[in-house]
Amino acid sequence: MKINIKTTQLDITPSLKEYIEEKIGALDKLIERYDAEGGVEIWIEVGRTTKHHQKGDVFRAEADLRLPHKVLRAEDEDADIRVAIDRIRDKLKREIEKYKETR
């Protein structure tokens, strides 16, 4: 699975990039058979919701997982970017399970 990371209004640090690759990369074992069929890729976008926002849900994480014949999407906002990433991973995991039941 190829992981593509895009940022908006946020500088991505090496530790954050490693965190994203570790957490989202864990989904790879759930989609191995689809990856063998024809290249699965995931687009992750992380960033701030606004330039001036200081409290509350400041960070946003989105993911588009492109599987054969289907695109699974998850998004979340939180005060901590790592929590938002964990939540989109969990949402994608549930979506993958639903996808597996139909294929």
Secondary structure by P-SEA (a helix, b strand, c coil): cbbbbbbccccccaaaaaaaaaaaaccccccaaaaaacbbbbbbbbbbccccccccccbbbbbbbbcccbbbbbbbccccaaaaaaaaaaaaaaaaaaaaaac
